[in-house]
Amino acid sequence: MATTPESPVLQHRTSPSRHDIDDQFEGPVPFESWGRYPLYGSTLVPLSWQTDYPKVLQDHNGMPTGALAVGMGRSYGDSCLLKDGNLLVATGMNRLLSFDKEQGILTAEAGLTLAQLLDFAVPHGWFLPVSPGTKYVTLGGAVANDIHGKNHHLAGTFGSHVTQFELVRSDGQRLHCSPTDNPDWFAATIGGLGLTGVLTWIQLRLKPIVSRLIDYEGIQFHGVDEFLALTEQYKHVEYTVSWVDVTSTGKNFARGIFMLGDHSKIPDPLPTSPKPKLVFPFDAPGFALNSATVSLFNTAFFHKQVKPCVRALQDYEPFFYPLDKVLHWNRMYGKSGLLQFQYAIPWANAREGTIAILNEVAKSGLASFLAVLKAFGDVPSPGMMSFPQPGITLALDFPIKPEKSFALFDRLASMTLEFGGKLYPAKDARMTAQQFQTSYPQWQQFARYKDPLLTSSFWERVTAVG
């Protein structure tokens, strides 16, 4: 039987996170999303104990007002922001509560980061069942956004591996949620953007490993059709993802590198990862990332792999988290920040839609060098509002240039909907109410589970009428 928070075998306080905060705050202060846009002032309220919410708001402000629980702020848009509201910073609530080392069942408070979880679990021979492109997100954030990773085609979303959690409502009600216990609340909370209540603890089923190493293969491709052929050929491999050059046209249009890997089956030491030492030291000037410099980078990155196919044993850190080795890498986009755009287009229109959108980006003259192309599988998510669906997903990033990038995002969003696709709230800072409600027609059903005290700038924007 898996251990539960009521029968803990481990109590451990991990090291502080980047959002270390004092117990008291004087008025609204800026809290940045990873995209650094928009920038809103909020009152930061720390959560340190599972019993803090909702009483902490009454103690802090004298009366309940709009609030939102947040973690590391790694969402790119405003789903982790609340203008002039209360942000309940949960990173201090980061204790490991229990661990069944035979079954790999781990229970921890919602403010624990994936990095902290890995530091504990990897030496015991366990790994995350699903991981995004950064380990600096909290368990609560992973559930709230129902994150996905390179193995979605086989493993589904993060929520597929969550066995139970506790949800606290603003009226003080505490709900134990699982696929069989309050299953409707379980479904609404997974992918529910943190709006159904505050998560206190989460139980997760981990994946066994015997080595830190990944059996890696990188294959160059030219065009969407070659990408699709590789996707079909390697659908049995656990991890697949592609980098795609969105600046090139002509014979080099949609060239990229298809990257795949499996955990090595050869036993090897399992130490914890070293702490990152590199820091992007300043906000890069606005002209640094432009079509010329990014085009040069993309050409160099494509040809860095001198052979059409390479194989190697690679540590899991550069395979899963290549950008995490440089802290504050978002500064390279300058003070104005960056916009992320990500769609999921179903298979019926995936090829046509992806080609059309890549053409639109290429002719725009705007630059994206972190362009990620992947196939989503058909493993259903338990979340009512989860983003992934069978088909193709493309994620792009652009430095903010309001006169150009906003118009491009409007066009890309409209094209996505025309091809029957949907947009990803965790990456979004521009989605309109019409676009959101078309992407998520179940939003009104979900709204019945929303906590009346909890909201976000994203939710206020995309549910606005008129």
N, C-alpha and C positions, 0 to 999 in steps of 0.2 A: 504493500500500500504506500502511495506517495505521501511524503510528509507535507504538512500544511502549516500555515502561520500559527495555528493553535497548538502545534507540537514541534516547536523549532529545535533544530539540532545545531544551529549556528547563529550567533549574533555578532555582526562585524560592521563597524563604521568605516567606510572607505574614505579616501582622501578627498579634500574639497574640490568642487568643480569650478569652472571659470566664472560662474555666476555667484560666487561667494558674496553674501550680502549681510549687512548688519540687521539688528532686530528692529530698528526704527528708521523711518524715512520722513523727510520733510518735503511734501509736495511731489508732483509728478516729475519723473526723470526719464530720459530716453532709454528705451529698450530696443535693441536692434534685432531684426530678423537677419538671416544669413545674407539675404540680398541687399540689406541696408536700405530698403525702400518698401513702403513709405516709412518715415521716421516720426513716431508718435511718442508723446509723453504719457507715462502711466505711473501709478503708485505701486511700488514693489512691496509685496507682503510675503515674508518667508514662511514656508511650511516646513517644520522640523519633525513633527510627530503625527502619527496617524489620526490622532484625536483633535488636531488643530482646526480642521475645517468642519463646519462653517463659522465656529465661534471667533476665529481670528479676525474676521472682517468686522464683526460687531465691536470687538475690543479695539481694533485699529482705527476705525472710522466713526464709531458711534452708531452706525446703522448700516445694514446691508446695501450695497450698490453693485452695479455690474462688475463681474469678475471673470477671470479666465486662468486656469492652471497652465503653467509653462515650465519647460525644462531648460534645454541648452539653446533654444532659439535657432535651431538649424532648419526650420521651415524657411523657404525663400521669400515668401510674400507676407501677407498680413493675417494668416490663419493663427499665428502665435502672438498677435498684437491686439491691443484694446485701447484705442485712443481715449485718454482721460479716464480710464477705468483702473481697476485693481488687477495686477498680475500676481498670481499666487505662485511664487517661485519654489518649485518642489525639489530642487537639486539637493537640499539639505536632508530630505527624507530618502536616504539612499542605503538603507541597511539590508544586508543579506539576512534572510529569515530562516531558510531551511534548504537542505540539499540532500537528495537521495543519490549518492554516488554510484549506485548500481543501476538505477533506472535513468539517471540524468534529469531528474525533475528538480528544478530550482525555483524557489520562491523568494522574491525580493520586493522591497518597497519601490514605488513607481519612479522615484527620482534617481535610481541607480542608472548609470550610463552603460551602454554596451561595452565601452572600453573597460570599465570597472568589472563588469560581468566576465569579460574575456580574461582579464588578469587573474580572476579566481578560477574560472572553469577550465581553461586550456591546460594548466599543469595537472588537472585531474583527468584529462583525456576527453573533454567535452567542448563542443563548439556551438555557435549560434545556428539554429535550424534555417534561418533566413537572415541575411544581413544587407543593409543598404550600402551606399558608397562611402559612408562615414560611420565610425564607431562612436562619435561624439553626439549621440542622441540618447535620451532616456528611455527606459522601458515604457513609461507612460506615453511618451511621444510616439514610440513605435506602435503601440496599440491604437492610439488616437488617430494616426494616419494610416494604419494598417500597411506598413511599409512592405516593399517587395525587394527582391534582389536578383542576382544572376541565375538563381535556380528556380525562378517562378514556374517555368514550364514543367518542373517535376515536383516541387515542394509547395507551390502556392504562396500565399502571403504569410506575413508574420503571425497574423491572427489565427491561422490554421494550426499553430503549434502552442497557442495559449490554452491552458486547461481550465483556469478559473481566475477570478480576480474579485476584489471588493470595490464597490462603487458607493461613494457618499454623496448624498443629495444635499441641497442647501437647506432643506427642512430638518436635517439631522438624520434622515433615514439612511441606514447602511444596508446595501443589497449585496448578497453573495451571488455572483453570476458565473455561470458555466453553460455548456451546451444543454444541460438538463435542469439547471436551477436558475430561474429567471432568464430563460433563453432569449426572450425578446429584448431584454436589457443588454444581454451579452452581445447580440447581433447589432443593436443600435450603437453600442459603445465602441466596438471594433470598427475603425474608420470613421468614428463620429466626431472627429475634430475637437475632442475634449469638451463637448457641449452637454453631455448627458449627466455629468457629475464629476467629482474628483476621484481619481483612482488612488487608492492607498497602497495596495500590494497586488502583485501579479505573479501567477505561477506559469512556468514555461517548460516545455519538453525540449531538451537540448539534443545535439547530434554527436555521436561518438567519433573520436578521431584518435589516431596513433602517432601522428606527426604534425608538425607545423607546416610541412611542405605541401605544395600543390603541383601535381603533374600538369604543366602548362603547355599549351600549343597556341601559336599565333599564325593566322593564315591571311594573307593579303587577298582582297577581293576588289572587283571593279564593277560597280553598279548594284542596283537593288536586286536584280535577278540572281546574281551570284551570291549575295547575302542570303536570299531565301533558299537557295540550293544548299548552302552550308548549314543553315538552320535545320533543314530537314535531315541532312546527312548526320548531324551530330546531336540529334534530339535526345539521344540516350545519355549524353554526357551531362553531369550534374550542373556545371556552371558554364553558361555561354553569354557573351555580350560583345558588342562591336563598337569600336570607334569609327566614325564616318567623317570624311572631309566634306564640309558643306560649303566650302569656298570655291572648289574647282568646278569647271564646266567642260564641255566637249568630251573628249575621250576619257578624261579623268573624273567625270561627273559621278558622285556618290561612291568614290573609291574609299576603301577603309581596311581595317584589320579586324578580323573575326577572332575573338579570344575565348578559349575554352580551357576548362580544367576540372580535375577531380582531386579529392584529398588523397595524398600518397598513402598507400597501404603498407609501406615499409616502416616498422617502428623506429622512432627517432626521439631524442629528447624534446620535452615540451616546456621550455621556460616561458616566463612572461615576456611581453614585448618591451623593448627599451622605450623610454619616454622620448617624444619628439624634441629635437634640439633646434631645428630651423624655424625661424619666424619671419614672415614677410613684414619688413620693418616700417613701411610707410604706405600711404595711399598713393598709388601710381598716378602720374598725370593723365588727364583724360585722353590725350592723343596716343598713348602708348599702345592701346589695343585698337587697331583699325584693320581694315580689310587687307592692307598690304602686309602688316606684321603677322597677322593671324594666318594669312595664306602662306607666308614663308614658314611659319611654325608647322602648319599642317603638312606641307611638302616634306619638311625635314622629318617630321614624326612618321610619315608613311614610309620614307626611304631609310629611316633608322633601322628598320628590319630589312637587312640586305638580301635576304632570301625570301622567296614566296611563302615558305613555311618554316617556322622554327619551333623547336621543342626544348623545354628546360624544366628543371625542378626549381620552384620559386616559393619563397616564404609567403605565408598567407597575407602579411601586411601589405606589400606592394600589389598583390593580386586583388585584394578586396578594397584597400584603403590607400590608393596611391597619393591622394592629395592630403591625407591626414599627417604626412610627415612634415608638412609646412604649416605651422599655425598661422591663423589669420590670412590664409591665402586669398580670401575674398577682397582684400585690400588692393589686389592687382587690377581691379576694375575701377579704381578711383573713388573719390568721395561721393560721387552720385550713386554708386552701387551697381547692381546688376539685376537683370530680369531673367527668370527661368521660364521656359515654356516646355510642357510635356503633354503629349496626347497619347491616347490608346484608340486605334482604329481597328474595327473588326475585320476578320480575314476576308470577307466578301469584297471589301474596298481597300484592303491594307496596301497592296502593291501600288494601285493607282494613286491612292491618297498620299502615300509616302513619296512617290516620285514627284507629284505635283507640289507638295510642300517643300521638298528639297530644292526644286527648281525655283520656287518663290523666294527662298532664303538666299540662294546663290545669286539671283539677279538683284536682290535688295541692296547689295553693297555693304551690308552689315556683317560683322564677324562673330563667329562662334567656334571656339576650338575645343570645347568640352561637349561635343555632340555624341550622344550615346544612342545606339539603335539596338533593339532587342525584340525577340518574339515572346509574347505572353502565352502561357499555356492555358489549359481548360480546367485546372484544379479550382473548384469554386471556393470563394472566400466566405467565411462565416459572417462577414460584416455587411450590414445593410447598405452602407454608403461607400464601400470600398471602390477604389479606382480601377484596378486591373480587370481586364476582360480579354478573352482569347483574340489574338491578333498581333499587331505590331505597335510598339511604343517607341517614340523618339523624344529625347530630352535635349534641349538646346539652352545655351546661356549667352546673353548679350550684355555688354556695358550699356548703361542707360544713357541714351541720347534722345531726349523727349521728342525732338522734331522728326526723328526717323523710327526709333525702336517702338514707340507706342503704336504708330500706324501699322508697322509690320506685325506686331502682336495681334492687333485687331483683325488683320487679314488672315493670319494663321489660325486664329480661333474660329473664324467664320468658315474657313476651308475644312477644318477638323469636323465641324458639325455637319457640313455638306456631305462629308464622306461617312457619316454615321458614327463619328468618334466622340470622345469625351475628354475633358481636361482634368488635370490633377490639382486639387486644392492646395496640397502641401507645397507646390512649386509656384503658385500663382500670385500675382499682384495686380492683374489687369482684368480678370474674368468679370463679365457683366452679369447682372441678374438673369437676363434672358439666356445667356450661354450656360450658366450654372444650372438653371432649372431645366434646360433641355438635356444637359449632360446627366443630370440626376433627377429624373422625373419622380422618384420616390422621396424627394426632399420633404414634402408635406407630411408624409407618413412618419418620417424620421423626426420632424419637428414636434410631434406629440411626446417624444421622449426627452426633448431638450429640457435641461434644468432652467427654471425661470430666472435664476440669478446669473447664469453663465452665458456669455456671449463673446464674440470676437469682432474685430473690425472686418474680417472677411465675411462673417455671417451677416453682419449688418449690411454690407455692400451687396451681397448676392441674393438676399431675400427681400431687398427693397422693392416696393411697388411703385410703378410710375417713373 
